[in-house]
Amino acid sequence: MTPTKTYDTDVLVVGSGPAGGSAALLLATYGIRTFLVTKYGWLANTPRAHITNQRTMEVLRDLGVEAEAAAVGSPSHLMGDTVLCTSLTGDEIGRIRSWGTGPATSTEYGAKSPCQMIDLPQTYMEPILLSNAAARGAKVRFDTEFLSLTQDEDGVAALLRDRVRGDEFTVRARYLIGADGGRSRVAEQIGLPVDGRMGKAGSMNIVFRADLTRYCAHRPSVLYWVLRPGAETGGIGMGLVRMVRPWNEWLLVWGYDIEQPPPDVDEESARNIVRELVGDPELPVEVTSTSLWTVNHSYAETFSSGRVFCAGDAVHRHPPSNGLGSNTSIQDSYNLAWKLAMVIRGEAGPALLDSYTAERTPVGRQIVERANLSRDQFGPIFEALGVGDALDEERLAQGVATARAATPEGAKRRRLLEEAIQLKNYEFNAHGVEMNQRYVSDAVLPDGSPAETWEHDPELIHQPTTRPGAKLPHAWLVDEQGERLSTLDVVGKGVLSVVTGLSGSVWDTAVQACSDELGLPLRMVRIGANGSHDAYGEWSRVSEIAEDGVLLVRPDGHIAWRRAAAPATDEAAREELLGALRHVLKR
């Protein structure tokens, strides 16, 4: 007789950062027994990650916590006037309208998503994720350190240590998610192959309080990039004064030579660095924390081994350029959680989980490469000013003066400087990097369309499509009360959705038959009926299918299968939909 398998939880999540917290919230929302442990006594104590892009806000919207995030985040109109300067009181080198706040980009950003970008420091994001996860049933344990794991064909046993009592104990789970950061013990133990380089450059964070209203409120931004002597060494391209809360909480980033011993950044030296970059030697400064870290350029070539999956910084490590870190981490979990939930409930075969690595490793590699390239793309600004790679006060002053002179050389420098600053749109307005993810895996059925061609730069411009593998395009609909809702609002919530138009009644019968045969909840969405009127005609313009055509939309909003028009019979519709579901879910 086969012994009964017992588990303490369905999924054990190691780590409480953006990847771990969102994984716990997603799994708990989907009704999966979830246990999250973190070795720390509380959540993030410094505001490390902060840019929260539209795709992540769409995830939070699907989870029902978008409004909570928006209430504590800084809105987009305070984020975007990125300044390049010699200090906050010194010369302005230029400005960049960022994060879709400029007149050339605001319409494009606004048309492509129902959500606005916000600035949500990690100290605010993590409590939202974890408190809602706990409220929805996830078990959370602080001061609990992951030590090791063993796995077999049925589950994972994790050895943990209570850091308060000092005792060790074992938790057995069906699956384990390692979301334990850039020094992931989980990733190390399961031997994930990592490509790239750690420790490219040295950097420091200084978190401080100071009233900088008079220097910033007239040019509101999250980022004030400062070109000072020393900015060419280490760091993330320039010195950075980053708004945490307008206009009195800040995080300063400065570099150091990684080939030398790490500097001792005491309170006095930290205060002096702040005053130097602000340009006010008498500025009252309250330093709240300092830390050293390294710029990395590495990514895992696979995100899982057996029943263990890794997400977030455990599998992609890069500088904060482009603001991609926490966003990609949350989106990793969004991709993984619904798959785990459906496998655990018996609605999908275990092979569905193989698609996590297939879909997310290209994203991890892309954002690591993009963030490091953005860091390097400060170089042309130095070159345009003629300050070279050995910066001093005299050369800096001379470079700025030359660039402002009414001379042929000044005109040349201004043209080069404008080109160099425009190149930074690939860091500060990379809407395509944030939104153009296309998944290729066995959880996506190609429909025979020709290879995709990009009408615009795919890094700068989001180009929505209903091609299988892309996320469902946003279009505004109108409900029965006349209120607007997005196409993204009628899918998701952990359920597969079948989306068609008003004349696609053939799919109603097919959905019911497939749901009954597979024992699988399926959502039927007929745009034009049931309170989803295409009043603006937006859906008809972006759907790329006939009104009676159909999309099979996954719980993460990505399209798994598409049929441009309905087949001739109800039976054919049932057979095709059933075949697509069996393929995607590995049934």
C-alpha positions, 0 to 999 in steps of 0.5 A: 500500500502506498503511504499517504504523502503529507506536506506542511504547506503546498509552497514554501517561499524563501524571502520577503522582497518583491519577488517573494512577497508577490509570490506569497500574495499571488498564491494565497489569492489563488487559494494555495497553502503558502508559507513564507520565511525570511531571515530578517526581523522585518521587511525592507529597512531601506528604500532600495527599489522604487520605480513601479512601472505600468506592467507591475501596476497592472499586476497589482490591479489584478491582485486588487491592491493597485489603489493601496499602492497608488495611495502611498506612492508618489504620482507620475507628475512628480517623477519625470523632470530628470535633471543632469547637473554639476550639483543641485545648486550648480549648473544644469547640463540638461533635463530629460522628460522621463517615465512617459511624462513628456508631451511626446510620450504621455499620450503613448503611455496613457493609451497603452495601460489603464495604470499610471507609473508611480514611485513606490519605495521598497519600504512601502511596497513590501508591506503592501504585498506581505500584509495582503498575503497574510490577510488572504491566508499565507503564513509568514514567519520572520527571523527564520533562516533557510539553511538547506534543502533536499528534494525528491519526486514528490516534494521538497524538505527545507531545513530552517533555523529560528534565529530567535530561539536558535533551534532548527526544524524542517518544513516539507512542501510540494514546491519551493520558491527561492526569492532570497536575493542576489546572494541566493542560498537556494539558487546556489544549492540547486546549482543554477548555472549563472552567466556574467560577472559579479562586482563590476563596480563599487557603489554606496547608498546614503539614505538621508533627510534634508529639506531640498524643496527650494532645489527640486520642487520647481523641477520635480523628479525622482532622479537628479544626476550629478556630475562631480569629480569622482563620478567617473569612478564606480557607481552607476554612471554619475552621482545620483540624488534620488527622491524617496519622498518629496522633498525631504527624504532622499537616497544618494548613490555614489561610487568607489574604486572596487579595486581598492579596499571598501571605504569606511562611510561614517556619518560625517563622511556621508554628510559631506558627500551629501552636501557636496552633491547638493552643493550646499555646504551648510545644509542640515542633513540627517543621515539615516543609513549607509551601505555598500554594494556592487554593480553586477552583470549576471543572470541564471541560464535556467530558473528552476531545478526539479521542484525548486524555482527561483525568482527576482534577484536570485536569478537576475542581478544588475544595477538599478538603471532603468528601474527594472529590478522589483518590476521584473521580480514581481513579474517573475512571480506573476508568471510562476504562481498561476502555473503552480496553482493549477498544477497543485489543484490538478488542473494542469500537468507538471510539465506546464512548470517547464514554461517558467524558465522558457519564458522568463530567462530571456526577460532576465537576460534582457533586463540585465543587459539593458540596465548595464548598457544604460549605466555605460551610456553616461559616457557620451555625456562626459565625452560631449563635455570634453571632461574625459575619464579623469574628472576635476573641478577645472576640467568640469567648469571648462567643459560646461563653459565651452558647451555654453559659449556662442562659438563654433566649438560651443555649437559642436559641444551642444549638438553632441551633448543633445545627442548624448542626452537623447540616448538616455531615453533608453533608460528613462523612457524605455516603454518597450523594454517594460511592456513588450515581453513576448513569451515563447514556450510550450504554454503558448500555441503559435497561430502561424502568423508571419514573424513579428515586425516592429513598426517602432523601436521595440525598446522605446515604444510599447507595441500591443498585439494579440499574437500568442505570447504577447500580453492582452492589449489594453482597451477601454470598455464600458460596463452596464453602469456606464463606468469604464473598465479595461480589457485587463479587468475582464481577464486574470484573477487566477483563471483562464479566459476565453475572449471573443466578440458579440457574434462569437456565440459559438464559443459559449458552448465550447467553453462550457463543454471544455470546462466540464470535460477538464474539470477546469474553471474557464471564464467566458468573455464576450466583449459587447455583451455582459457589461463589456461594451466596446463603446469607443471601438478601441477593442475592435481596433487592437484585437487583430481578429474578427468579432467571432474570433477568439483568444485564450488568455492565461491568468497572467494576461498573456495570450496562449492561443488565437483563432482569427475567426470562428469555425463553421460548427459548434463541435469544431469550436469545442475540439479546437478549444479543447486541443488548445487547453490540453496543449497549454496545460499539458493535460 
